[in-house]
């Protein structure tokens, strides 16, 4: 009898738990009717379809190229009202200091959804000493988020983790072409200088640059949590994704090519708001 009563109590408790709103998975917000992307050359689609030029159609965020299947196109499939309201406010070469200005532009456009992928250029400097301090990065991020929250309080914000720059070094260091472009172009020398060196100083430098990116990502997660329920962090989806050499542009061996942009769109959308 006691066992029967215990089972009955458990059954009732389970029923209540299933019916309780607190136990239910929160439904995603309504898909937005406009969006803006903030960031740097990655979000501009740089070198994804032309020689050293932006290719915004292939942007993982706001692009209109069907082969990339950007956030914009995925949202458009469920909410056609967003058609033509995909603003790419990223700027090639930008760093976190440029975020507040980009945020102000997104506010002026009335963007209902804002994606932010920024930090590669903060870590990619001509030398390790030139990297943006973590505290400065956070201050720039907070200033941008404050502009969005005050200017468009209904907007949803998606913060993407900064890519693992050491992964780029790992997949490209054995390519003579990549090493040539990295050297001649002075590309991300904080990480990519002396790419074949196994000297203790170079190994330690690469690890410190990677740690700076890890620190940026920790700040992104914390800033998003402080922003509130209308913000999402990708949970390090970009940082953790094992990008392949075949997904990097052969024009500079640094930026994602069209396939890299497609993968970036796929991985980040899956970790986002659930539209």
Buried (B, 14 or more C-beta within 10 A) or exposed (E): EEEEEEEEEEEEEEEEEEEEEEEEEEEEBEBBBBBBBBBBBBBBBBBBBEEEEBBBBBBBBBBBBEEBBBBBBBBBEEBEEBEEBBBBBBBBEBBBBBBBBBBBBBBEBBBBBBBBBBBBBBBBBEEBEEBBEBEBBBBBBBBBBEBBBEBBEEBBBBBBBBBBBBBBBBBBBEBEEBBEBBBEBEBBBBBBBBBEEEEEEBEEBBEEBBEBBBBBBBBBBBBBEEBEEBBBBBEBBBBBBEBEBEBBBEBBBBBBBBBBBBBBBBBBBEBBBEB
